[in-house]
């Protein structure tokens, strides 16, 4: 099995710890032949890891001061040389390095703290595909996963451009599924960045925009894919019961197994499910319940083990101010919010009403017409 080749760009790459699953090439930014060596390795590279803490004198000028500022130089260099860059990730032990930066997704205020758990919101603002904390538990697994995803992307693209069919292959869409046509239409609505025009150049970003689309839009924003919480809510079942089935007995439910997203990128954000597949299973459970006259029996026929229904059907999934899922809430105690950067194709976002009203940042995401003072 081919190992992904990872280029580690640093001014002192020797101490960096990388997983054995990758073929690592260390590139020193202080080397006079840095650009030449980088160009020689790009064709075989799956991923670029860029250290944030470059040892540079902090003087304002045209030079780069850190890894984040080097990204722009790297992309400009690739454009000038007519080279395609693989996906880029910042690899740093300074988890609060971007505390003053404003994420591309969510409230338009500085991040204020660690980027860990907020990678999808922060990465596009820095023009990179992902952020990886060196010293966090699982950081080597993250490097390994991102490198494998990037290699798969480049192999599926072939010529650094991607057709719709190649995007389907990359996403591992189950074409034999009953709900395939629904998934096809949903992917189309999410507008993946297709670049298949005859003689068009692949550009300096190559096929990477497809990965950005997946990591920055599709995975963090429910709509094309669903988290466990959204999947359980869609099916109308208890989250703990659903997770127990998903973890231990999913093979006993062909419809649920088929709905599981098998793309490697799921390893970066947690398990995901095809919305089309979960919607189909939900329809099947409801149809079986009508025939049997018993919803509990229909659940048992479609999901193994003891899976209980939601105690209250009039609930919605709610998030916190960081757009992280925080459970379910009765719809009368929730309020819809409009986070900046939220895809129009994604599901509506809800927050607990009291939390939204009492948090000044959250209030900025509430429609003014829904604020108490305007009613």
C-alpha positions, -999 to 999 in steps of 0.1 A, spaced: 0 0 0 14 34 -10 24 57 18 13 93 16 43 116 12 43 145 36 65 176 32 73 192 66 83 228 61 101 242 91 133 262 99 142 233 122 123 202 111 145 176 128 126 174 162 92 170 145 74 138 153 54 123 124 35 90 122 52 59 107 23 57 82 37 86 61 68 91 40 82 123 55 104 148 37 119 175 59 124 209 42 143 237 60 132 272 51 167 285 59 183 263 32 194 282 1 180 254 -21 146 253 -3 125 264 -33 144 240 -56 139 210 -33 103 219 -27 95 220 -64 112 187 -69 90 170 -43 56 186 -51 45 160 -77 49 132 -53 35 150 -22 1 143 -7 3 169 21 23 199 32 27 204 70 38 240 78 52 249 112 37 281 127 66 291 149 93 300 123 123 316 140 121 350 122 129 385 135 96 403 141 103 432 117 76 445 94 85 440 58 80 418 28 94 387 46 74 361 64 71 362 102 54 329 109 38 299 93 5 315 87 21 344 68 43 320 48 11 304 33 6 335 11 42 334 -1 40 297 -8 8 301 -29 22 331 -48 54 311 -55 33 282 -68 12 305 -91 44 321 -105 60 287 -112 27 272 -125 28 244 -99 0 227 -81 2 225 -44 -11 196 -24 -33 203 7 -16 225 34 -20 222 71 -5 243 99 13 220 124 20 237 156 22 234 194 9 269 198 -28 262 200 -37 298 208 -16 313 181 -47 324 162 -67 336 192 -70 371 177 -81 359 143 -117 359 131 -131 325 119 -147 322 85 -176 303 100 -196 316 130 -197 349 149 -175 376 134 -154 380 165 -119 368 174 -115 331 182 -104 338 218 -86 306 228 -74 274 213 -82 264 177 -86 227 188 -121 216 180 -126 247 158 -103 237 129 -131 238 103 -140 274 113 -104 287 115 -86 270 86 -103 288 57 -95 322 74 -58 313 72 -61 299 37 -51 264 47 -70 231 46 -66 222 83 -49 229 116 -31 203 137 -19 207 173 14 189 177 11 181 214 -26 171 216 -36 135 221 -42 119 187 -22 145 168 -2 118 150 -35 100 141 -47 134 127 -16 138 105 -20 102 93 -57 106 85 -53 140 67 -23 126 47 -44 95 37 -74 117 27 -51 139 7 -35 110 -11 -69 95 -19 -80 129 -33 -50 133 -56 -53 97 -68 -90 101 -75 -84 133 -93 -56 119 -115 -49 151 -135 -53 176 -106 -88 183 -118 -120 167 -106 -152 158 -124 -185 153 -106 -180 115 -110 -146 118 -94 -161 137 -65 -186 109 -60 -157 84 -60 -138 105 -34 -169 107 -12 -175 70 -16 -211 74 -25 -229 40 -24 -242 39 -59 -262 7 -54 -282 23 -25 -320 28 -30 -315 64 -21 -286 71 -44 -305 95 -67 -315 115 -36 -278 117 -25 -268 126 -61 -292 156 -61 -281 167 -26 -244 166 -36 -253 188 -67 -271 213 -45 -240 216 -23 -221 227 -54 -187 208 -52 -159 227 -69 -158 209 -102 -129 216 -126 -132 194 -156 -132 218 -186 -113 203 -215 -80 222 -217 -84 243 -185 -54 245 -162 -57 228 -129 -42 259 -112 -19 262 -82 -45 246 -60 -51 215 -81 -79 193 -68 -76 207 -32 -107 229 -34 -128 197 -32 -111 188 1 -117 223 14 -154 220 4 -156 188 23 -136 198 54 -149 234 57 -185 231 46 -199 196 43 -185 179 74 -191 207 100 -225 218 87 -253 192 87 -272 188 54 -254 165 30 -240 145 59 -252 142 95 -235 136 129 -248 110 153 -269 136 171 -286 148 139 -290 112 126 -307 100 158 -329 131 159 -339 125 122 -348 89 131 -367 100 162 -347 78 185 -326 83 217 -290 94 210 -274 69 234 -294 40 220 -285 51 184 -247 53 193 -248 19 209 -262 4 177 -238 24 155 -208 13 177 -217 -23 183 -244 -37 160 -245 -16 128 -238 -47 107 -271 -61 118 -290 -32 102 -282 -32 64 -300 1 59 -280 19 87 -247 4 76 -253 15 40 -261 51 52 -227 54 71 -203 78 54 -172 58 46 -150 87 34 -116 89 52 -122 125 61 -147 114 87 -117 106 109 -110 143 113 -145 153 125 -161 122 139 -186 97 123 -210 110 97 -241 96 79 -255 103 45 -286 124 50 -303 106 21 -296 73 37 -309 83 71 -340 99 55 -347 67 37 -344 47 69 -366 71 87 -392 67 60 -389 29 61 -394 29 99 -425 51 96 -440 30 68 -434 -2 88 -450 15 119 -481 23 99 -484 -13 86 -478 -29 120 -495 -2 140 -466 -1 164 -437 23 162 -416 4 188 -420 -28 167 -409 -9 136 -378 4 154 -369 -32 165 -373 -45 130 -350 -19 116 -325 -12 144 -311 -41 165 -312 -40 203 -332 -18 226 -337 15 208 -362 38 223 -380 67 207 -375 103 217 -396 113 247 -407 145 230 -410 147 192 -412 185 192 -375 190 197 -347 203 176 -309 199 178 -293 230 194 -258 243 193 -237 266 215 -221 299 205 -192 280 189 -217 261 168 -210 228 187 -239 205 192 -253 207 227 -282 183 227 -319 187 221 -344 214 232 -381 218 229 -388 239 199 -407 265 220 -376 270 241 -353 273 211 -346 300 186 -332 299 151 -298 317 145 -280 327 113 -243 322 118 -220 341 93 -206 317 67 -233 290 73 -240 273 39 -275 280 25 -278 243 17 -273 232 53 -300 225 79 -313 254 99 -294 262 131 -311 264 165 -299 275 199 -315 275 233 -335 307 236 -322 317 270 -286 311 260 -290 331 228 -307 360 246 -281 361 274 -250 359 253 -241 391 235 -222 373 208 -250 348 202 -276 377 200 -257 390 169 -268 357 151 -305 361 159 -328 377 134 -336 412 148 -373 405 143 -370 376 168 -355 397 195 -379 405 224 -375 443 221 -387 441 185 -418 420 192 
